[in-house]
Amino acid sequence: MRHRVAGKKLGRSMGHRKALKRNLVTQLLLHERIKTTEAKAKFIRGEAEKLITMAKKGVQNPDRFLHMRRRVSARLYDEDVARKLFNELAPRYMDRNGGYTRIRRLGEFRRGDGAELVLIELVE
């Protein structure tokens, strides 16, 4: 039984898993949509939502802006993506209470292992 076991391992070590999450979230926020497997999309969805929420809190309250900016930058690989998150994405989702991402099934399967491919994207 998996009672109280949180998170997914994806068959990777802790460092590899952390790097994968940072890379996928950075690419999702940069391109606003990426094609990946269903397991990876579900794995990064929560992190992307948390980062957008942190950026919204920083934009709403100028006293917390620098703190939130540093917290977001620590979780991303690219400073330009953090800038985009605060300047473009946070104001776009100011009236929305969560649910910033959407996972759409493509009906395709990866050739090597048959994993289902999905499109994870930011909602408009």
N, C-alpha and C positions, 0 to 999 in steps of 0.2 A: 504494500500500500504506500501511496505517496502523500500521506497526510502531512501537512505543514512543510512540504518541500517546495521552496520557491525558486523560480527561474529555470532556465534551460541551459544545458551544457553544450549542446550541438557537437559533441564528440571532439571537443578541443580543450586544451589546457587553459588555465585561468588567464594567463597573459595573452594568449592567442584570442580568447573570447573577448577580452576587454578591448584589444586592438581592433578586432572585427566590428564590435559595436560602435566604437568611435569613428571608424572609417565609414561604415554604412550610414550612420546618422549625419556625418559631415556631408556625404554625397547627397543624401536625401534633402537636406536643407539647402544645399547649393543648387541642385538641379530641379528640386521640387517634385520629382518623381523618379523612381528607380525600379528596375526589373530584377527580381531576386526570387529565392525560394520562399515558400509559405512560412516555413519554420523561422527563417532569418527575418522575414517581415514582421512576424509576431514578436520576435525577440527585440527588435529595435523600436517598435511602436511606442512603448511606454517612455523610453528615453527621449524620443523626439517630442512627445507631448509635454514632458516635464521641462525641456529646454525652452519651448515656446511659452509655457506658463511663467517660467523665471524671467524671460525677456519682457513679458507683459507687466510683471510686477515692477521691474526696473524702470520701464517707461512710465507707468502710472505714478510712481513715487520717486521723484528726483533724488531724495536722500538715500535711497537704496540702489540707485542706478549703478554706481561703481562696483558695489559688492556683487550685484547680480551679473554684471558684465564679466567680472573675474571668475565667478563660478561657472558661467557658461563657457568662457574661453578655456577653462581647465578641462572641460569635457569634449572639446572639439579639436581637430587638428589644424584648422585654418582660421586665422584671425579675420580674413575677409568674410567668411561665413558668419562669424559672430557679429560682424558689422551689419551684414545683410539681415540677420535675425532681429536685431534691435531697430534698424532703420525701416525695413520693409515688412517683415512678417509679423512682428508684434503689433504694429498699428493695424494691420489687416484683420487680425483676429481679436481686436479689443472688445468687440461686442459678443464674442462667442465664448461659451463656458465649456471648454474642452471639446474633444472630438475633432482634432485638427487634421487627422490622417484618415485615409481610406485605403483598404486593401481590396483590390479587384482581381479575381481569378482570370487568367488568360486562356485556360484550356490547353496549355502547352505543358509538356513534360521534358525535363532535362534528359539529354541523350545518355549520359553515363550511368546515372543511378535512378532515373525515373521520377525525380522529385518534381512536384508540381510548381510551376512558375507563376508568380503573381506580380502585380504592379502595385507598389505602395506609393501613394501620392498625397500631397497636401491638398485639402479641400479648398475650393474657391470661396 
